[in-house]
Every structure is written in structure tokens, then in C-alpha cells.
């Protein structure tokens, strides 16, 4: 139970960023870390609903991974 408390505290204590900002930062850096993935996932799931615009942005990240334009770091 302590582990879950710490995990959720870590995710929610980060400043909220929009999906657009997170995706732009990931794409411009050319790499995505596990922490970037967790931040993006928690931001999307915080709403409980994903809109078409956010879905397109996330697909953009996947496209960059598939084409080798984005490297996964610390996986």
C-alpha cells in the first residue's frame, strides 16, 4: 500500500502539462524516456476521456517511433 501511495503521489505531484506540450517536447528531443511515457499516460488518463486531437498527437509519437525518428530511452 505504501508503494501505491508513493507512486500516485509522484505522478500527481508533477505540474500538469497539456498533451500538446508533452508531445512537442518528446518529438523535438527525438527521444522518449519511461518518465516521458508515464507523464503522457497520466496526463491523458487524468481526464478519463481522450479527445480526437489528443489521439492524433499520441499517434504522431507512435509514427515517429515506427519510422525511427524517435528513440526510446531507459526502457
Secondary structure in CASP SS format (residue, H / E / C, confidence):
PFRMAT SS
TARGET T0000
AUTHOR 0000-0000-0000
METHOD secondary structure of the structure
MODEL  1
X C 1.00
X H 1.00
X H 1.00
X H 1.00
X H 1.00
X H 1.00
X H 1.00
X H 1.00
X H 1.00
X H 1.00
X H 1.00
X H 1.00
X H 1.00
X C 1.00
X C 1.00
X C 1.00
X C 1.00
X C 1.00
X H 1.00
X H 1.00
X H 1.00
X H 1.00
X H 1.00
X H 1.00
X H 1.00
X H 1.00
X H 1.00
X H 1.00
X H 1.00
X C 1.00
X E 1.00
X E 1.00
X E 1.00
X H 1.00
X H 1.00
X H 1.00
X H 1.00
X H 1.00
X H 1.00
X H 1.00
X H 1.00
X H 1.00
X H 1.00
X H 1.00
X H 1.00
X H 1.00
X H 1.00
X C 1.00
X C 1.00
X C 1.00
X C 1.00
X H 1.00
X H 1.00
X H 1.00
X H 1.00
X H 1.00
X H 1.00
X H 1.00
X H 1.00
X H 1.00
X H 1.00
X H 1.00
X H 1.00
X H 1.00
X H 1.00
X H 1.00
X C 1.00
X C 1.00
X C 1.00
X C 1.00
X E 1.00
X E 1.00
X E 1.00
X C 1.00
X C 1.00
END
